[in-house]
C-alpha cells in the first residue's frame, strides 16, 4: 500500500467548477471517506461532503469513485487507486448538484410520497401475526439504506432522464416489498405498470451491481414484478381466463 | 469512449463527463458480441446445411454400426414427422426447430441484459454513457414495440419445455447403437456423455428461468399456504442465482453436441465407445 495518494475531487456547483488535486497520507484500513475528511480537516475546510455513520448504513456518502458509483465509507483506498496512486472522486451525476460532492436527491423523496404505504384491511387482527415463510422474501428489501446509488446508475434516469415516466430501481424495490407483502391489499401492479413505469427498465442489472447492501434488485424485485405485471397486462391466456371467470 | 456531460442531460447536474470508468468495462461487451456472433454464424450455417444431423447417417457411408445420435439443432425431429414439408418449402427442417430455443434465449432475462449492453450499448456498461442517448427519441425501454414483446417470455418457456423433453428422449436414444441389419444394442459412447452434459445444462438453464420461478411460486404472497410450491420455489430461486452461468454453458454444450454429431455423421471421426 502506498504511503501517499492523490485525490482528484470535483470542486464547484452546477454553474461550473474544476477537479482539484489533494495529496493525502494513507494508513491501513483507510477508506475514501477518511481521505475526504482528511482534506477537510487539514487542507480545505470548504470542501462539501455529506456523510453520517461511516458504517455503510446511512447511505449519505454516495459518490462516483473512478467513475463507479460507490459509498465512500465502504471503499478502501488501496482497492481503487491507479498505478500513479490517483483516485478521482465526483458527485453523483444523475441528480442536480448543490456543491462539490453534495447533490440534491429530493426527487426521490417526492416519488416516495406518491407510493401508498402498507395497507392492511381493518378486519385483520392487530398486532399482525405472520409466518416467517411469508415475510422472508420481502425482508431482503428492507435492507435498503436509500443511498440512491441504484437510482444514480440506472441509465433510464442517468442517460435518458426519464424521471417523468420511471420511478427507478429504489422504488421498484419498495413497490415489490409492498406487492409481495402477505397483508397488503392495494393494487400495486396497476401502479407499477401505469405510474411507476416498470416497462422502462430493460434489466441491465446495473442497480444490482452497485447496491452496497447486496440486494438482488433486478432478480428479486424488478423481474418478479415484471412477471406479475405480465400476468395482468401481457398474458393473453390469463386475460381470457379472467374474463371467462367474470362472465 | 465518446461521452457527454451530465448537465447536458438535465440542467442543474454537475458539468462532468458521465463516462469516466478506467477499468476493463469494455471486456464483457466484447466477449458477448464475439461469442453470440460466432454461435449465431455456426448455428445458421448448420441449419442451412441441412445434412449430417443424425449419427445414423454414418451407416450410409459404409460403417457397420452407428450411434443413434440426433443433433440438438434438429430436435424435435420435425424432419421425421413431416418429411415433405421442408423439402416442399426448400428450407432446412432445422429452421422450424431453432425457432423454439431462439425465442426462449432471445427473450431470456439474462440474455436481454447481455445484448442490451453489448449490441445496443444501452448502456455499454454500468455508469458508462450511452453513445447515442442524446440523439435518440424519447427512451421507452420495454414499454413500447418492439421490446414490449419481451413480456411474452413465458410462452417461449412453454415451447422450450417441449424441447427439454425431447432432449431427454434423444439422450435415451444416444444410449444405443444401430447395426447395419437394423438391430439396436445398448452402448455408451463419448457422444452419449456429451448429450448427457448438454441435457443437464439445458435443464438447469430452463429450470432456473425467471419466468419459471414466477410460475412455480413467485406469484404467491402467502408462501405458508402452499408449502410444496414454496419448497419448489426455494429450490428454483437457488438455481436462479446461476441462471446466467447456465445460459452460457448450455450454449456451449449445445454447439459441441451438434459439432460432435456432425463429425460422426460425416465419417470424419468414429464415435469412441466406452461401453
Interface residues (C-beta under 8 A of the other chain):
Chain A: X10 X12 X13 X14 X16 X17 X64 X66 X67 X68 X69 X82 X88 X90 X91 X93 X94 X95 X96 X97 X103 X104 X131 X133 X134 X136 X137 X152 X153 X155 X156 X158 X159 X160 X161 X162 X165 X166 X179 X180 X181 X182 X184 X197 X199 X200 X201 X202 X203 X204 X205 X206 X209 X210 X216 X218 X219 X223 X224 X226 X227 X228 X229 X230 X231 X233 X234 X235
Chain B: X6 X7 X9 X10 X11 X12 X13 X14 X15 X16 X18 X19 X20 X21 X22 X23 X109 X112 X113 X116 X117 X122 X123 X126 X127 X128 X129 X130 X133 X136 X138 X139 X140 X141 X142 X143 X144 X147 X148 X151 X152 X153 X154 X210 X211 X213 X214 X218 X219 X221 X222 X223 X224 X227 X230 X240 X241
